[in-house]
Amino acid sequence: MSTISVHYWNLSAYNSGVLIGGWINLDECEDFDEFQAKVSKATLGAEEVVMGDYESDHGVSFSEYESFEKVWEVHEALCEISEGDRDAFTDYLAHIGGIEHLDEALRSWQDAFCGNFKSIEDYAWHYAEEIYPELANCPPGFRIQVDTISWEQDHWISSEGNVFRSI
């Protein structure tokens, strides 16, 4: 499930002051054709429609004139990604420029994703302890300070704590 819902308006009716439209939950659509049929039904077969609103549990952003194909493509992509990784994927997608770069994000996000951490410094220590396990036995107070500025040149962290390597 992608948990994306979109609201479409009949543009001609909307411009005339009449509100004809409705919400479509993409998880309730079996395929793209059913999605288009539901939009058509909600907008009474309008030739031109506009996206009035959308909801996404994972922070995906759409423009009001986003194509049906692109909305469905984002839905399918999110459905293929494990539920636990969807927030990380959408953080990465937003970072590289949004849904216009969906194909690039799908190809590269897993190579860039390092995990979820409280800070870049926490990630740096995690990385160092993987390479040098003896660091885990270092007594508190003897740890050196991590140069986070250097780490931030090669990595970035989202507001959700997802750390990515620049690729």
Backbone as ProteinMPNN parsed JSONL, in Angstrom:
{"seq_chain_A": "MSTISVHYWNLSAYNSGVLIGGWINLDECEDFDEFQAKVSKATLGAEEVVMGDYESDHGVSFSEYESFEKVWEVHEALCEISEGDRDAFTDYLAHIGGIEHLDEALRSWQDAFCGNFKSIEDYAWHYAEEIYPELANCPPGFRIQVDTISWEQDHWISSEGNVFRSI", "coords_chain_A": {"N_chain_A": [[0.839, -1.189, 0.0], [0.503, 2.199, -0.808], [-0.583, 4.352, 0.373], [-1.569, 6.765, -0.77], [-3.768, 9.32, -1.529], [-5.818, 11.128, -3.736], [-7.442, 14.152, -4.717], [-9.565, 15.113, -7.2], [-10.795, 17.713, -9.318], [-13.402, 18.614, -11.574], [-12.395, 20.59, -14.044], [-13.608, 22.454, -15.809], [-16.201, 22.763, -14.706], [-15.44, 23.675, -12.186], [-14.254, 26.15, -12.817], [-16.554, 27.456, -13.48], [-17.758, 27.814, -11.127], [-18.947, 25.622, -9.96], [-18.714, 22.81, -7.939], [-17.444, 19.856, -8.689], [-16.23, 16.784, -8.093], [-13.953, 14.491, -6.453], [-12.451, 12.314, -3.93], [-9.878, 9.953, -4.503], [-8.597, 6.963, -3.495], [-5.635, 5.532, -4.033], [-4.792, 3.018, -3.247], [-7.056, 1.509, -3.345], [-7.465, 0.917, -5.946], [-7.196, -1.412, -8.529], [-5.618, -1.341, -10.82], [-4.049, 0.85, -13.266], [-6.008, 1.547, -15.162], [-8.395, 1.297, -13.705], [-7.989, 3.288, -11.82], [-8.023, 5.593, -13.502], [-10.681, 5.354, -14.364], [-12.067, 5.774, -11.976], [-11.371, 8.425, -11.451], [-12.585, 9.636, -13.633], [-15.268, 9.038, -13.114], [-15.627, 10.427, -10.675], [-15.337, 13.036, -11.544], [-17.318, 13.367, -13.311], [-16.805, 12.562, -15.973], [-15.147, 14.549, -17.058], [-13.262, 16.434, -19.453], [-11.034, 17.934, -18.829], [-9.203, 17.919, -15.884], [-8.239, 18.833, -12.557], [-5.88, 18.458, -9.967], [-6.938, 18.862, -6.818], [-6.169, 18.428, -4.221], [-4.089, 16.36, -2.15], [-3.08, 13.472, -0.296], [-0.518, 11.921, 1.49], [1.059, 9.445, 3.244], [3.741, 9.401, 3.292], [5.004, 11.744, 2.567], [5.177, 12.518, -0.148], [5.171, 14.82, -2.845], [2.99, 16.486, -5.1], [2.208, 18.28, -8.139], [-0.526, 20.452, -9.07], [-1.328, 19.863, -11.636], [-0.343, 17.381, -12.209], [0.346, 14.468, -14.09], [-1.871, 11.67, -14.633], [-0.506, 9.33, -15.11], [2.009, 9.74, -13.906], [1.295, 10.043, -11.212], [0.251, 7.491, -10.733], [2.541, 5.987, -11.246], [4.234, 6.768, -9.136], [2.729, 5.773, -7.003], [2.847, 2.978, -7.577], [5.62, 2.584, -7.334], [6.043, 3.128, -4.6], [4.55, 1.05, -3.515], [6.125, -1.127, -4.14], [8.322, -0.853, -2.538], [9.568, -1.762, 0.629], [7.555, -1.365, 3.551], [8.854, -0.309, 5.802], [10.962, 1.082, 4.664], [9.933, 3.136, 3.149], [9.656, 5.842, 4.049], [12.333, 6.636, 4.154], [12.985, 6.378, 1.448], [11.275, 8.349, 0.303], [12.316, 10.632, 1.526], [14.802, 10.702, 0.279], [13.986, 10.946, -2.387], [12.755, 13.497, -2.342], [15.016, 15.003, -1.735], [16.625, 14.765, -4.041], [15.171, 16.114, -5.907], [12.435, 15.622, -6.252], [9.396, 14.101, -7.634], [9.876, 14.231, -10.354], [12.272, 13.098, -10.716], [12.003, 10.406, -10.275], [12.726, 7.886, -11.473], [15.544, 7.952, -11.343], [15.845, 8.091, -8.55], [14.762, 5.618, -7.774], [16.681, 3.919, -8.834], [19.004, 4.577, -7.388], [18.648, 5.031, -4.601], [18.921, 3.012, -2.609], [21.633, 2.419, -2.637], [22.618, 4.775, -1.643], [21.484, 5.039, 0.879], [22.15, 4.912, 4.303], [21.125, 4.306, 6.782], [19.136, 4.884, 9.777], [19.661, 7.422, 12.029], [20.453, 9.394, 14.979], [22.056, 11.567, 14.51], [24.606, 12.91, 12.306], [27.034, 12.482, 13.517], [26.469, 10.262, 15.178], [26.065, 8.366, 13.173], [28.648, 8.359, 12.053], [30.166, 7.282, 14.168], [28.959, 4.766, 14.332], [29.681, 3.714, 11.829], [32.494, 3.737, 12.06], [32.815, 1.914, 14.19], [31.968, -0.411, 12.963], [34.064, -0.901, 11.221], [36.298, -0.819, 12.892], [36.022, -2.708, 15.367], [37.001, -2.688, 17.997], [36.705, -0.119, 18.922], [34.239, 0.044, 20.111], [34.665, -0.749, 22.685], [35.875, 1.347, 23.881], [36.359, 3.419, 26.651], [33.893, 5.672, 28.074], [34.407, 9.144, 27.657], [36.906, 8.918, 26.621], [36.575, 8.93, 23.974], [37.169, 10.345, 20.828], [36.396, 13.514, 19.337], [34.142, 13.688, 16.634], [34.686, 14.871, 13.38], [32.275, 16.458, 12.186], [31.739, 18.22, 10.129], [33.362, 17.441, 8.003], [32.236, 14.91, 7.525], [29.7, 15.674, 6.717], [30.171, 16.627, 4.203], [30.159, 14.456, 2.578], [27.879, 13.112, 3.233], [24.363, 13.31, 4.089], [21.664, 14.18, 6.281], [18.27, 13.539, 6.879], [15.321, 15.269, 8.144], [14.003, 13.313, 9.445], [15.956, 11.677, 10.348], [17.185, 9.952, 8.601], [20.064, 8.844, 7.09], [22.114, 9.559, 4.337], [24.473, 8.753, 1.843], [26.352, 10.795, -0.293], [26.063, 10.365, -3.702]], "CA_chain_A": [[0.0, 0.0, 0.0], [1.267, 3.446, -0.878], [-1.336, 5.333, 1.159], [-1.73, 8.036, -1.476], [-5.125, 9.66, -1.959], [-5.828, 12.385, -4.488], [-8.756, 14.738, -4.97], [-9.621, 15.77, -8.507], [-11.942, 18.543, -9.655], [-13.772, 18.865, -12.964], [-11.867, 21.941, -14.197], [-14.605, 23.312, -16.454], [-17.23, 23.062, -13.71], [-14.789, 24.459, -11.141], [-14.125, 27.522, -13.324], [-17.906, 28.019, -13.537], [-18.24, 27.954, -9.757], [-19.609, 24.393, -9.531], [-17.712, 21.882, -7.418], [-17.671, 18.459, -9.056], [-14.977, 16.063, -7.924], [-13.932, 13.564, -5.335], [-11.209, 11.68, -3.502], [-9.578, 8.61, -4.979], [-7.539, 6.297, -2.747], [-4.967, 4.681, -5.018], [-4.706, 1.65, -2.737], [-8.308, 0.821, -3.667], [-7.497, 0.711, -7.396], [-6.465, -2.611, -8.934], [-4.641, -1.008, -11.854], [-4.105, 2.206, -13.777], [-7.3, 1.763, -15.822], [-9.406, 1.516, -12.665], [-7.688, 4.626, -11.284], [-8.565, 6.562, -14.459], [-12.136, 5.236, -14.355], [-12.557, 6.416, -10.75], [-11.234, 9.871, -11.643], [-13.626, 10.01, -14.587], [-16.557, 8.971, -12.411], [-15.671, 11.499, -9.673], [-15.386, 14.337, -12.217], [-18.402, 13.239, -14.295], [-16.266, 12.42, -17.323], [-14.563, 15.816, -17.518], [-12.106, 16.367, -20.345], [-9.919, 18.505, -18.093], [-9.324, 17.828, -14.428], [-7.13, 19.406, -11.805], [-5.719, 17.867, -8.647], [-7.224, 19.887, -5.828], [-5.493, 18.125, -2.971], [-3.572, 14.994, -2.067], [-2.578, 13.047, 1.006], [0.463, 10.853, 1.394], [1.665, 9.165, 4.537], [5.196, 9.383, 3.161], [5.525, 13.043, 2.2], [5.352, 12.741, -1.582], [4.525, 16.055, -3.29], [2.514, 16.531, -6.481], [1.694, 19.565, -8.597], [-1.966, 20.313, -9.328], [-1.544, 19.346, -12.988], [0.441, 16.154, -12.361], [-0.33, 13.498, -14.961], [-2.36, 10.438, -14.005], [0.545, 8.326, -15.251], [3.054, 9.982, -12.908], [0.714, 9.729, -9.899], [0.176, 6.029, -10.634], [3.915, 5.496, -11.199], [4.706, 6.976, -7.762], [1.986, 4.792, -6.199], [3.422, 1.646, -7.808], [6.969, 2.562, -6.769], [5.935, 3.015, -3.142], [4.044, -0.286, -3.203], [7.205, -2.1, -4.314], [9.324, -0.626, -1.495], [9.073, -2.259, 1.915], [6.915, -0.314, 4.341], [9.841, 0.302, 6.682], [11.903, 1.902, 3.903], [9.247, 4.159, 2.337], [9.986, 7.205, 4.491], [13.701, 6.908, 3.712], [12.937, 6.588, -0.001], [10.672, 9.642, -0.033], [13.299, 11.653, 1.912], [15.798, 10.738, -0.791], [13.303, 11.47, -3.574], [12.621, 14.948, -2.162], [16.354, 15.597, -1.76], [17.201, 14.841, -5.39], [14.382, 16.989, -6.774], [11.013, 15.295, -6.334], [8.934, 12.988, -8.467], [10.427, 14.33, -11.702], [13.484, 12.279, -10.7], [11.603, 9.118, -9.691], [13.531, 6.781, -12.008], [16.884, 8.067, -10.752], [15.736, 7.744, -7.127], [14.562, 4.173, -7.66], [17.948, 3.254, -9.159], [20.148, 4.893, -6.535], [18.413, 5.337, -3.189], [19.425, 1.976, -1.701], [23.089, 2.57, -2.549], [22.912, 5.98, -0.872], [20.91, 4.963, 2.226], [23.059, 4.359, 5.31], [20.377, 3.918, 7.972], [18.468, 5.936, 10.53], [20.5, 7.782, 13.17], [20.09, 10.657, 15.627], [22.893, 12.645, 13.974], [25.724, 12.476, 11.465], [28.064, 11.968, 14.424], [26.082, 8.89, 15.541], [26.352, 7.511, 12.023], [30.103, 8.246, 11.917], [30.617, 6.314, 15.174], [28.458, 3.447, 13.904], [30.522, 3.31, 10.703], [33.835, 3.457, 12.591], [32.76, 0.698, 15.004], [31.871, -1.548, 12.055], [35.395, -1.135, 10.656], [37.207, -1.037, 14.026], [35.15, -3.144, 16.473], [37.576, -2.384, 19.311], [36.238, 1.205, 19.361], [33.046, -0.129, 20.945], [35.13, -0.954, 24.063], [36.527, 2.574, 24.337], [35.607, 3.961, 27.792], [33.341, 7.019, 27.887], [35.359, 10.187, 27.992], [38.114, 8.745, 25.82], [36.221, 9.026, 22.557], [37.548, 11.605, 20.188], [35.275, 14.212, 18.707], [34.032, 13.429, 15.201], [34.648, 16.065, 12.537], [31.002, 16.318, 11.46], [31.766, 19.036, 8.903], [33.909, 16.576, 6.952], [31.248, 13.868, 7.218], [28.568, 16.289, 6.012], [30.529, 16.841, 2.805], [29.884, 13.218, 1.854], [26.617, 12.537, 3.72], [23.36, 14.254, 4.573], [20.671, 13.56, 7.16], [16.949, 14.152, 6.748], [14.716, 15.638, 9.422], [13.548, 12.064, 10.065], [17.125, 10.945, 10.827], [17.707, 9.044, 7.586], [21.381, 9.284, 6.623], [22.416, 9.147, 2.974], [25.798, 9.057, 1.298], [26.253, 11.484, -1.575], [26.576, 9.517, -4.794]], "C_chain_A": [[0.881, 1.248, 0.0], [0.654, 4.537, -0.015], [-1.301, 6.724, 0.528], [-3.194, 8.175, -1.849], [-5.056, 11.002, -2.662], [-7.265, 12.848, -4.68], [-8.682, 15.489, -6.285], [-10.908, 16.557, -8.653], [-12.153, 18.513, -11.167], [-13.41, 20.326, -13.202], [-12.881, 22.897, -14.812], [-15.69, 23.727, -15.455], [-16.657, 23.957, -12.608], [-14.673, 25.921, -11.568], [-15.472, 28.229, -13.435], [-18.519, 28.169, -12.148], [-18.974, 26.734, -9.224], [-18.531, 23.393, -9.105], [-18.118, 20.442, -7.717], [-16.324, 17.761, -8.966], [-15.058, 15.116, -6.758], [-12.547, 12.997, -5.082], [-11.086, 10.293, -4.109], [-8.398, 8.097, -4.161], [-6.88, 5.308, -3.701], [-4.813, 3.242, -4.546], [-5.963, 0.837, -3.051], [-8.464, 0.559, -5.162], [-6.632, -0.501, -7.749], [-5.355, -2.293, -9.934], [-4.87, 0.424, -12.329], [-5.456, 2.504, -14.422], [-8.416, 2.018, -14.806], [-9.222, 2.891, -12.02], [-8.28, 5.693, -12.201], [-10.088, 6.534, -14.458], [-12.731, 5.916, -13.118], [-12.447, 7.94, -10.832], [-12.339, 10.356, -12.563], [-15.002, 10.029, -13.92], [-16.696, 10.135, -11.423], [-15.845, 12.872, -10.319], [-16.453, 14.367, -13.316], [-17.894, 13.28, -15.735], [-15.643, 13.674, -17.893], [-13.369, 15.578, -18.437], [-10.855, 16.902, -19.658], [-10.195, 18.416, -16.601], [-8.097, 18.471, -13.802], [-7.09, 18.722, -10.438], [-5.917, 18.981, -7.629], [-6.479, 19.689, -4.53], [-4.957, 16.701, -3.064], [-3.124, 14.732, -0.645], [-1.619, 11.897, 0.775], [1.082, 10.662, 2.766], [3.185, 9.285, 4.497], [5.774, 10.678, 2.598], [5.794, 13.286, 0.729], [4.577, 13.996, -1.975], [4.168, 15.977, -4.765], [2.15, 17.972, -6.835], [0.215, 19.363, -8.948], [-2.275, 19.781, -10.724], [-0.708, 18.098, -13.262], [-0.338, 15.144, -13.199], [-0.797, 12.287, -14.157], [-1.253, 9.384, -14.009], [1.611, 8.492, -14.169], [2.54, 9.672, -11.501], [0.683, 8.214, -9.699], [1.583, 5.428, -10.526], [4.498, 5.642, -9.789], [4.029, 5.968, -6.831], [2.606, 3.405, -6.345], [4.821, 1.53, -7.204], [6.924, 2.391, -5.255], [5.431, 1.636, -2.728], [5.145, -1.34, -3.278], [8.284, -1.974, -3.246], [8.746, -1.085, -0.164], [8.565, -1.089, 2.753], [7.912, 0.415, 5.242], [10.816, 1.232, 5.976], [11.243, 3.053, 3.15], [9.578, 5.582, 2.755], [11.4, 7.582, 4.058], [13.715, 7.182, 2.209], [12.373, 7.967, -0.342], [11.542, 10.808, 0.442], [14.325, 11.821, 0.799], [15.2, 11.352, -2.061], [13.17, 12.991, -3.49], [13.98, 15.636, -2.276], [16.902, 15.738, -3.179], [16.314, 15.604, -6.368], [12.933, 16.609, -6.97], [10.692, 14.25, -7.385], [9.387, 13.077, -9.92], [11.664, 13.443, -11.836], [13.217, 10.888, -10.117], [12.478, 7.973, -10.182], [14.937, 6.777, -11.416], [16.857, 7.644, -9.283], [15.577, 6.24, -6.939], [15.858, 3.406, -7.929], [18.99, 3.423, -8.056], [19.889, 4.995, -5.04], [18.982, 4.282, -2.244], [20.94, 2.027, -1.56], [23.46, 3.755, -1.67], [22.477, 5.866, 0.588], [21.854, 4.253, 3.183], [22.34, 3.879, 6.566], [19.761, 5.129, 8.648], [19.262, 6.179, 11.815], [20.037, 9.12, 13.748], [20.852, 11.839, 15.036], [23.936, 12.056, 13.04], [26.822, 11.888, 12.345], [27.749, 10.541, 14.862], [26.364, 7.93, 14.395], [27.859, 7.296, 11.871], [30.658, 7.233, 12.925], [30.156, 4.904, 14.818], [29.363, 2.887, 12.797], [31.919, 2.914, 11.204], [33.848, 2.164, 13.393], [32.58, -0.553, 14.144], [33.256, -1.916, 11.511], [36.397, -1.492, 11.75], [36.379, -1.433, 15.253], [35.69, -2.814, 17.863], [37.173, -0.994, 19.818], [35.013, 1.104, 20.269], [33.433, -0.292, 22.412], [35.825, 0.267, 24.635], [35.713, 3.172, 25.496], [35.045, 5.353, 27.492], [34.36, 8.061, 28.345], [36.651, 10.087, 27.204], [37.832, 8.794, 24.324], [36.672, 10.372, 22.017], [36.311, 12.232, 19.561], [35.307, 13.947, 17.2], [33.933, 14.752, 14.453], [33.394, 15.971, 11.656], [30.983, 17.145, 10.179], [32.318, 18.209, 7.747], [32.911, 15.503, 6.553], [30.09, 14.44, 6.408], [28.897, 16.642, 4.565], [30.18, 15.627, 1.958], [28.554, 12.58, 2.227], [25.64, 13.655, 4.048], [22.326, 13.484, 5.37], [19.356, 14.308, 7.005], [16.416, 14.531, 8.124], [14.19, 14.419, 10.166], [14.711, 11.219, 10.589], [17.678, 9.94, 9.828], [18.993, 9.624, 7.014], [21.638, 8.694, 5.241], [23.833, 9.58, 2.621], [25.57, 9.763, -0.018], [26.852, 10.582, -2.648], [26.472, 10.244, -6.114]], "O_chain_A": [[1.874, 1.326, 0.723], [1.308, 5.534, 0.29], [-1.039, 7.723, 1.199], [-3.79, 7.258, -2.416], [-4.328, 11.901, -2.242], [-8.185, 12.037, -4.79], [-7.853, 16.381, -6.466], [-11.968, 16.142, -8.184], [-11.199, 18.399, -11.938], [-14.04, 21.216, -12.631], [-12.994, 24.041, -14.371], [-16.05, 24.901, -15.372], [-17.321, 24.889, -12.153], [-14.956, 26.826, -10.783], [-15.528, 29.457, -13.479], [-19.664, 28.599, -12.011], [-19.567, 26.797, -8.146], [-17.561, 23.164, -9.828], [-19.014, 19.886, -7.082], [-15.387, 18.111, -9.683], [-16.114, 14.956, -6.146], [-11.617, 13.162, -5.871], [-12.066, 9.555, -4.213], [-7.333, 8.715, -4.134], [-7.516, 4.344, -4.129], [-4.712, 2.334, -5.371], [-5.928, -0.393, -3.023], [-9.49, 0.034, -5.594], [-5.482, -0.602, -7.32], [-4.284, -2.9, -9.899], [-5.77, 1.115, -11.851], [-5.993, 3.598, -14.25], [-9.281, 2.864, -15.031], [-10.201, 3.573, -11.713], [-8.965, 6.6, -11.73], [-10.722, 7.585, -14.544], [-13.777, 6.559, -13.204], [-13.319, 8.658, -10.344], [-12.963, 11.384, -12.296], [-15.797, 10.941, -14.147], [-17.755, 10.757, -11.342], [-16.432, 13.771, -9.718], [-16.482, 15.278, -14.143], [-18.474, 13.942, -16.597], [-15.618, 13.844, -19.112], [-12.577, 14.657, -18.235], [-9.754, 16.394, -19.872], [-11.268, 18.785, -16.123], [-7.058, 18.628, -14.443], [-8.127, 18.446, -9.835], [-5.141, 19.935, -7.59], [-6.186, 20.649, -3.817], [-5.334, 15.939, -3.954], [-2.827, 15.657, 0.111], [-1.878, 11.008, -0.037], [1.571, 11.614, 3.374], [3.842, 9.272, 5.538], [6.935, 10.698, 2.189], [6.569, 14.18, 0.388], [3.462, 14.216, -1.501], [4.941, 15.469, -5.578], [1.829, 18.779, -5.962], [-0.239, 18.229, -9.104], [-3.381, 19.295, -10.965], [-0.402, 17.793, -14.415], [-1.547, 14.99, -13.027], [-0.202, 11.928, -13.14], [-1.082, 8.643, -13.041], [2.065, 7.509, -13.583], [3.268, 9.103, -10.688], [1.043, 7.713, -8.634], [1.787, 4.462, -9.79], [5.179, 4.738, -9.304], [4.682, 5.38, -5.969], [2.862, 2.731, -5.347], [5.168, 0.498, -6.63], [7.68, 1.598, -4.693], [5.847, 1.111, -1.695], [5.1, -2.337, -2.557], [9.08, -2.895, -3.065], [7.58, -0.83, 0.137], [9.08, 0.025, 2.671], [7.816, 1.629, 5.419], [11.432, 2.083, 6.618], [11.947, 3.874, 2.564], [9.764, 6.446, 1.898], [11.641, 8.715, 3.641], [14.38, 8.11, 1.751], [12.93, 8.675, -1.181], [11.516, 11.874, -0.174], [14.672, 12.941, 0.423], [15.835, 12.173, -2.723], [13.445, 13.693, -4.464], [14.085, 16.721, -2.847], [17.572, 16.724, -3.487], [16.663, 15.732, -7.541], [12.252, 17.223, -7.791], [11.577, 13.606, -7.948], [9.292, 12.09, -10.65], [12.054, 13.081, -12.946], [14.11, 10.272, -9.535], [12.929, 7.161, -9.374], [15.455, 5.728, -11.034], [17.743, 6.923, -8.825], [16.19, 5.656, -6.046], [16.102, 2.364, -7.321], [19.779, 2.511, -7.812], [20.847, 5.042, -4.268], [19.479, 4.63, -1.173], [21.478, 1.72, -0.496], [24.506, 3.742, -1.021], [23.049, 6.533, 1.45], [22.303, 3.139, 2.917], [22.91, 3.109, 7.339], [19.855, 6.253, 8.154], [19.502, 5.254, 12.59], [19.324, 9.879, 13.092], [20.367, 12.97, 15.052], [24.123, 10.84, 12.994], [27.468, 10.91, 11.966], [28.644, 9.698, 14.915], [26.841, 6.817, 14.612], [28.302, 6.182, 11.593], [31.518, 6.421, 12.581], [30.911, 3.947, 14.994], [29.757, 1.722, 12.839], [32.454, 1.878, 10.811], [34.8, 1.389, 13.29], [32.992, -1.641, 14.546], [33.579, -3.094, 11.359], [37.245, -2.363, 11.559], [36.069, -0.583, 16.087], [34.914, -2.674, 18.808], [37.285, -0.719, 21.012], [34.781, 1.98, 21.102], [32.625, -0.007, 23.296], [36.315, 0.226, 25.764], [34.514, 3.408, 25.349], [35.649, 6.122, 26.744], [35.083, 7.851, 29.319], [37.41, 11.053, 27.124], [38.751, 8.71, 23.509], [36.561, 11.399, 22.686], [35.316, 11.558, 19.294], [36.368, 13.979, 16.575], [33.183, 15.644, 14.849], [33.446, 15.471, 10.532], [30.273, 16.796, 9.236], [31.797, 18.273, 6.633], [32.754, 15.214, 5.367], [29.56, 13.774, 5.519], [27.992, 16.927, 3.781], [29.932, 15.753, 0.759], [28.142, 11.604, 1.599], [26.036, 14.802, 4.257], [22.132, 12.286, 5.165], [19.321, 15.538, 6.999], [16.993, 14.158, 9.146], [13.956, 14.477, 11.373], [14.494, 10.172, 11.199], [18.555, 9.15, 10.176], [19.013, 10.75, 6.517], [21.415, 7.508, 4.999], [24.312, 10.63, 3.048], [24.689, 9.375, -0.785], [27.98, 10.104, -2.529], [26.851, 9.699, -7.15]]}, "name": "protein", "num_of_chains": 1, "seq": "MSTISVHYWNLSAYNSGVLIGGWINLDECEDFDEFQAKVSKATLGAEEVVMGDYESDHGVSFSEYESFEKVWEVHEALCEISEGDRDAFTDYLAHIGGIEHLDEALRSWQDAFCGNFKSIEDYAWHYAEEIYPELANCPPGFRIQVDTISWEQDHWISSEGNVFRSI"}
